[in-house]
């Protein structure tokens, strides 16, 4: 069964039969959901950690540090081989090992740049997300005012259906806003 893995984790499968009651039943079920936050979400939001201080960021830093240490060890070995080649006056080997050393130094520098870029991108994204949140909150407030006015101008037979749906939508938005405030 295609949905079995998510249904095993307490997901619900609901059918919509094309009626308003069916839509209301689905929306009410969604309102009762208790979403589970990922560990990184809890660390970023609840604990106000930067991305680099989260478990994922620490693991990334650990792996990058481990790779840098591996490169440093290889660099040390190459340096030793360079010294040995110098002693043996083997110019060809010396040139090859010098090139290898330069390549490893470039790789270490590239990794340091990647870490700096990661920090910079995270900070940029955080600023964009804050602005987007403010935009969405303003849009939601404007939509509540504008939509209700348009619905009041709708002919009577349709107005009742639209108002019912709109009230459910408002309940969902208020429930989501309450959930966001609690988080």
Order of alpha helices (4+ residues) and beta strands (2+ residues): alpha-alpha-alpha-alpha-alpha
